[in-house]
Amino acid sequence: MKKQIIRKLFLGFIQIHILYHAKKEPVFGAWMIEELRTHGYEMSPGTLYPILHNMEAKGLLKKEEQTVEGKIRKYYRITDIGMEVFEEAKRKAFELFLEIEDSDY
């Protein structure tokens, strides 16, 4: 039960990470898995790709296919809607950080 709750909570953090990186430059799944791992998120392709597809379906990301070394690689770039959502999430995350940081343990 606890693990499911934490997983659902972290899903929002993961989506903010994806939007952040897709804002800076186009990202692809394998790279994103490695990037998320540096932040402590252990993620398989079977977990990440549905998140990317869902974010694309909601208009947050736009997929572009490119051939790299004879294979098609799907790159994801942030959309205007994704940018709006990211900026709002960033404001809310910062506000929450300030509140948490200021609280007594």
N, C-alpha and C positions, 0 to 999 in steps of 0.2 A: 504494500500500500504506500509506504513512505517513498519507495523508489519510483513508483508511478507518478506521485505528486511532484517530486523533484524533477523527473524527466519532463513533465509537462511545463513546469516553470522554466527549465533551461531551454526548452524549444523556442521561447520568445527571445532569449539571449542569443541563441544560435542564429535566428532570423535577422537580428540586428547586426550581428557579425557579418552575415552574408551581404546584407544591404550595404554596410560600410565598405567592404572590399569591392563589391560590384560597382560602387560609386567611384572608387579610385581607378579601377581598370577592370576589363572583363575577366571573369573567373571561370574555372572549370572544376568539376567535381573532385577529381583526385587531389588537385592543389588545395581545394577548400577543406578536404578531410585532414590534410596535413596541417593546414593553418589552424583549424579548430583544435587539433591535438595539442598544439603549443599552448592553448588556453585551458587544457585539461578536459576537453570533450572528446571522449572515445566514440567514434562514429564509423559505421560501415557504409559502403555504397548503398546498401539496401535501406538504410535509414536516411542518408542525405539526399539521394535522388528524388524520392517522393516529396521532400521538403522543397527542393528546387522547382520541381514540376508544379507543386501547389502554389508557390510564390509566383511562378510564371502565369498560371491560370488566373490568379487574382490581379494580374497586371502590375506586379511589383518588379518583375524582372522580364527582360526580353532575351530570348535564346537566339544565338547565331551559330551556325555550324561552319567549321573550317576543317580542311583536310590537313592533318599533321602526321608526317611520316607514314602516309598511306592510309591513315585511319581518320574517321570523322570524329572530331572533338566538338562538344557542345560548350560554347562560352555563354555566360550569362552577364548581362549588363543591367544596371539599374534603369528604371523608367522614370518619367516625371512623377507618376503616382508613388512609385517606390521611394523617390527622393522626398516627397512630402511626408510619407509615413516614417521614413528614417529620421527626418528632422524633428518630428513630433516625439518619436521614441527617444531620441537623444535628449530632448528637453526633459521628458518625464524621467528618464534614467538618471540624469544629473540631479534633478530635484530629489529623487529617492536617495541617491548617494549622499547628498548633503544631509538629509534627514537621518539616515542610518549612521553616518559618520559622527553626527552630533549627539547621538543617543548614548545613554549609559548602558553598559552591558549588564 
